[in-house]
Amino acid sequence: MQIETFLYFHHAMIDFLVYAIFASCFFLLLYKDTEARFCALFLGTLLFPSCIWIIDSPKLSPQHILLYTYFLIEITKDYNFFIESIKKFPFKIPILLVIISFICTVYTNNKFDAKEYYVLARYVIELYGYLLASFIIGRKIDVIKTLRQLFPFMFILGVLGVFEGLFNANYPFKYICSAFPYYDGFYDLSSSINASDAWRTRTLLTTTYPTAYGTLLCGIVLVFFPMLKKIDISLSWKIAFVLIYLANLFLSGSRTGMLCSAIALAFWFTRKWHILIKLFMIFALIVTAYFSIQQVIENFSQETRGSSLQLRQQQLIFSVIQIAEKPLFGNGVGYLTKYIFETDAYGDRIKNEDILGMESILFPKLINYGFVGLFLYFTLSIWIFIYFFKRRDESEMAISGAMEIFAMTLFFVLSGNMGNASAYTYLIIGLLTGGILSSEEAEQEEKIAQESQMISLEQDVRGE
């Protein structure tokens, strides 16, 4: 009896702590400054997996409640700035084209079914809303200062990730998901959660799956590592941060995360090198790849060693068959989840055991939205990359943004998009974009002020 009472109070205290964290994020959105509101959005997306719900019908997760609350507060408190930000949003054209293609998809499959348009509206807001929200915030705040505020929280999360890898047990995910009334994930919350394979350690911390954790780690590495020099904190803490997140990348077991991070960071470290040295390095990589590619393919093709090339071939054929009758706009929003997969947050439980989980974003985009939707998805990614790349000589934030969108797009193509991966990516990209635009506007205002001062001086000289 005493043991049961202890366990009851133990679970009750943990549930209380989880809800206290959620309430704290909510409080920050309501009453604190803009920097704190971004921290609330970002940490809410990190801490609360996409497989938990507070309300089941309509489904509302903690992170989505925070997102909708942010927009409600932003519109009511600073409506004019909100509208101005939409007008200045540099990615509105490709996103508008994507939305139009989604509408065509819904119309093609469901005509004027109001429920499907409601599903579409929520999908768009809960996908691209993070990009717009963080862009608005980025226009108001100092990005480096915000990263400094996030640093302690990210450090703690990194330490927890290392502990999960060392002890092969994930308690944060279990406790957070158990606290909410609705859970739709892959792992059994009644037992110890361990995502590791026989041949490699795998961690997921508070994400839905190790691959999703690899995406998150890749994003954190590419936004924090290049900015560490500017963040006002001691060198020892910076070194510890780097080592902890490199260890997390290794312990996550995400080969794609390690590859994408390595490629992007290689561009970062060699950005000031002479062009001849870069060409020599590219040549050396090509030669190395030529002599090792066969061994890599053989290792990657082993089905017991994670997702294989054969699996991806099966999924490609499956995707082409699925859109044979509707190649342009696909089968509809959420078709893959509703009719191919069982209801699951990230698609691991499925009805057709021959294709397993989708291993590339190409396949679900193709099945759901057709070739038009797939083309416009890459159009948006390229548009974002060009925006940052054109400003690479003016701002380190632009370099970080270009690496972020390049690495994340490559990651999604190679290993798929799971859990909150898009939310992480768009929160970071939107923040950097807003910061860059704010800096450009400040420089332009300073230039106008200097020109006005020069004109005034000239007029004074003529008057004399």
N, C-alpha and C positions, 0 to 999 in steps of 0.2 A: 504493500500500500504506500509506504514511504517512497519507494523507488518510482512508482507511478505518479505520485504527487510531484516529486522532484522533476521528472521528465515533462510533466504538464507545464510547470512553471518555467522550465528551461525553454521549451518551445514557445511559450507565451512571451517570454522576454526577448527571444530572437525575433519573433513576429513584430513585437513592439519596436525593436531597433530598426527593422527594415522599413516599417511604415513611418518611423521618425525621419529616416533618411529621405524618403519620398516627400514627406511633409516639408522638410527643410528645403528641398529643391523647389517645391511649390511656393514656399515663403520667399525665397530669393527672387523668384519671378515676379511676385506681387509687390514687394516692398524695397528691394535693393537696387543698386545702380546697374548700368548696362553690362559692365564687366561681370558682375555676379550673376546676371541673368544668362549670359553665355555659359558660364561655368555650370549653372543649373541644367541647362539644356544638354551640354556635353556630357556631364557626369551622369545625368539621368539616362542618356542613351547608352553609356558604358555599363552602368550598374544593373539596369533592368532589361533582361533578355526579351526578344520579340516573341517568345513562346508563352508569355504570361499575360493574363487579362484581369482587369478589375471588374469589367462588365462583359457579359457574354453576348448579349444581343441588344444593340450592336456591339461588336467586339471593340473594346477600348483598352489599350495597354497603358501602363504608366508613362512611357516615353511619349506616346501620342497625346495623352492628356496634357503633358508639359508643353508640347509643341502648340496645340490649339490654345492653351492658356497664354503662351507668349504672343501669338498673333492677336488675340483678343485685347491684351493689355497694350500692345504696340498701336493698334488701330484706335483704341479709345484715348490713350494718353498723347499720342503724337501722330495724328492722322495725316497731317500735311507732309511730315517727313517720310511716312510710310509710302504715300503716293509718289513723292519725289524719288524715293529709292527704287520703286518699281520702274519709273521712267528712265532712271540711270542704270538699271540692272543690265550688265553687258551681255547676258546670256538669254535674254527674253525672246529673241527671234528663234534660235534653235529649239528652245523649250516650247514655244508656241507651236512650232511645226510638229514636235513630238505629240503635243496634246491634240492637235488636229488629226494626226494619224490614229491616235487612240479613239477619238470620236468616230472616225471612219470604221475602225475595227468593231466598235460596239454597234454602230448602225448596220454594218454588213451582217452581223450575226444575230442581233436582237431587235433591229429596227428602233422603235420608240419605247422600249421597256424602261420605265423610270428607275426601277431597282438597279439595273445595270449601269445607268448613268450616275446613280448615287455611288455605286461601287467604284466607278471610274474617278469620280470627283475625289473621293477619299484616297484612292491610290495615288493620284497626282499630288495632292496636298502632303500626304505622308511620305512621299518620295522626294519631290523637289522643294517642299516647304522648308526643309532643313537648309537647303542652299540659299533660298531667299532670306530666311530668318538670320542666318549667320552673316550674310552680306550686309543686311541692315545694321546689325550689331557692329560689324567691322568698320562701318563708316563713322561710328560714334566713339570708338575706343582706340587705345594704344595696343596693338596686337602683341608686342613684346611683353608689355606689362601684364596682359591677360595670360600669356603663356607662363609668366612667372607665378601668377596666382594658382595656376593649374599644377605647377611643378610638384608641390608636396603630395597632392592627391594621386598624380600619376606615379610618383615614386612608391607610394604605399601599394598601389595596385600592382606595380611591377614586382615588389617583394612578395605579395600574395601569390602571384603567378609562379615565381621561383619555388615557393613552398609547395604549391600544388605539384610541380614537377618532381620535387625531391621526395615527397611522401606519397605520390600517386593517389591522391584523394582530393576531391574538390568540394569544399564545404560552403564557400560563398554562393555558388550557383544553387546548391541544394537548399540552403536556408532562404535565399531570396525567392526562389520559385515556390517553396512550400508556404511562404507567408501569404501568397495571393490565392484567391478562390478558384481561379481557372488556370490550368497548366496544360500545354499542348506540345510538350517537347519529347525528345527521343529517350532521355534517360529516366530510369526509375528512381523517384525521389525517396523511396522508402529504404533504399540501400546506399552503400557508399558509391560515389560517382567516380569512375576512373575511365578515362577515354584512351589510355595508352594501348598500343598494339604489342604483340609479342616481340617485335623487332625494333620498335622505337617508342620513346616517351611522347605522349600527346597531352597537351593541356588546353583548356578552354576558358578558365576563370569564370567570367560572368556572361560569356557569349553562348550561342546555341550549339556551337560545334567547333572543333579545333581549327578547321579551315577559316571559319569566321574570326577566330582569335588571331590567326595568322594575318588576316586582312587588317584587323585593328592594330596589331603590332607594327606592321609595315607602314601604316598611316602615321602612327605616333613617331616612329623612327624618322620618317622623312619630313615631318614638320618640326620636331624638337631638335634633332641633331644639327641641322644647319643653323638653327637659331640660338644654340647654347652659348655661343660666344657673346651674344648681346644680352642674354638673360643675366640679371644681377644676382648672382649666387656664387658661392665659393667653388674653386676648381675641384676640390675633393668630392663635393656633391655631384658636380657635373660628370666626373669620371665614374663615380658609383652608378649614376643614372644610365650612362652608356653601357656599362658592363651588365647591369641588371636587365636592360631591354635586349641586349644581344643574347644573353642567357635565355630570356623568355622566347625569343625567336627560335632558338635551337630546341628548347623544351616543348614548344608548341608542335614540333614535328611537321610544320608546314614548309615543305620544300619550295612551294611557290612563293611563300612569304620571304624566305631567305633569298631566293633568286631575284625577285623583284626589288627587294631592298638593296641587294648587292649591286645590281645594274644601275639603279638610280643614284646610289651613293658614289659609285664609280664616276658617273657624270659630274657629280658635285665636286669631288676631290680633284678631278682633272680639268675643270672648266677653264682654268687660267693657263693650262699647259700649251706649248707651241703646237700648231696644227700637225707638224711632221711627227711629233711624239705620239699624238693621238692616232694618226694614221698607222704608225708602226704597231701600236697597241691593238688596233682593230685587226691588222694583218695577223698578229700573233694569236689573237683569239680565234680567228677563222681557221688558222692552221691547227690549233689545239682542238677546236670543235670537229674538224675533219677527221682527225685520228681517234677521237674519243666518242664520236656520235653513236657508233654502232653499240658500244658497251652501255652507253646511257640509255639507248632505246631498249636494249635487252633487259636492263634492270627495271626500267619504268614499265615495261610490258608485263612484268610478273604480277599477276592479279593478287597475290598474297602480299605484295609490297605497295599497297595503296591502290589508287585508281590507275588503271592501265590504259595503254593506247587502244587496245582492242575494245575496251569499254567505251571509249570516246567514239570509235568508229561505229559501234552499235547505236550509240545515241544520235550520231549524225544521220544515219540511215532512218532511225525511228522518227527523227524530227522532220526529215524530208517527206516521209510517208504521211505524217500528221497534217502537213500543210499542202498536200497535193491538190486538194480541191479549193483551197483558199490561200494561194501563195502570196498575194499582195498584203493583205491586212490580217492574216492569221485567223485563229479560232475564237479569240475574245479575251478580255481581261480576266485573268485568273483561271483560264481554261485548264492549264496544266495541273494546278492544285485541285480543282474540282473534279476533273474527269480522268486524270492519269494518276496523280498521287492521292493517297489518303490525306485527310486533313491534318497537316503537320506544318510546323513553323518554318522548316527549312528543307523539307522534301526528302528525308531519309527513309521514311516508311512509304512504300509505294505498292501499287497493285501488281505491276508488271515486274517480276523479279529479274527479267532478262536485261533491263536497262539501268537498274539501280538508281542512285541519285544523279541529277544532272551535273556534269563535271565542267561545264562551261556556260557562261551567260549567253553564248550564241544560240544554244538549243531552246531554252525557255523563251527568249525573245522571238526566235523564229516561229515557234509553235503558237505563242499567244498573239503576236503582233505582225507576223509575216515579214517579208523582205523589206517592206517600207519601214516598219518599226525598227528593224535591225539596222537599216541604213541610217535612220535618223538618230538612233542611239549613238552610233559612232560619229555622226556629224556633230552632235553635242560635245562629245569627248574631245574631238579634234578642235572644235571652236574654243573650248576652254583652254586646251594646250597652247593654241596659237596666241590667245590673249596673254597668257603668262610668258610665253617664249619671246614675244615681241618686247617685253619689258625686262628681260633678264639682265641687261646691263645697268638698269636703273634701280633695281630693288632686289634684295636677297629673298624677300617674300615671293617675288615673281619666280625666282629659281626654284624655291621650295614648292610653289604651286604647280609648276610645270612637272617637277619630279613626281609630285603627288598624283596628278591625273594620269600621267604616263604609267606609273607603277600600278595604280589601282585598276586601270583599264586592262593592262596586261594580266594582272592577277585574275580579274573576272573572266577573261577569255580562257586562261589556262585552267582555272580551278572553280569557276562559278562564283555566284554572289549569294552568300548565306547570311541569315540573321539580320543584324543592323549594319551590315557592311556599307551599304549605300549611304545610310545616315551619317556614319563616321566620316566617310569621304567628303560628303557634301558640306558637313559642318566645318571641316577644315578648309576646304576650297572656298566656300563662301566667306569665311572670316578673312582669309588672305586677300581675296578679291576686294572686299570692302576696305581693308587696310590700304591696299594699293590705290584705290580710287580716292580715298581720303587724303593720302599723301599727294597725289596729283592735283587735287583741288586746292590743297594748301599751297603748293608750289605756284599754281596758276594765280591764286589770290595775291601771293607775295610778289609775283612778277607784275601784276596789274598795279599793285601799290607802289612798286619801284618806278614803273613807267609814269604813274600819276605824279610821283614826287619829282621826277626828272622834268616833266612838263611844267610843273609849278615853279621849279628853279629857273627854267628857261624864260618863263613869263616874268619872273622877278628881275632877271638880268636885263631883259628888254625894257622893263619899266624904269630901271635905273638909267 
